Amino acid sequence: MGLSNELKEILACPKCKGSLEFLEDRGEIHCKACRLAYRIEGDLPVMLIDEARPLGE
């Protein structure tokens, strides 16, 4: 099913409140400003800063 368009429209990076890039095929959401990747488990985004991984790893 994936993330709904309504959810994508309201989600923002929890750290900088900036826009996000959704890579559902990889199970990730990226914030390019903070250089963080948040995971998607099932159809739920895990938007916890402490659980995000730095981009490039």
Secondary structure, 3 states (H helix, E strand, C coil): CCCCHHHHHHCCCCCCCCCCEEEHHHCEEEECCCCEEEEEECCEECCCHHHCEECCC
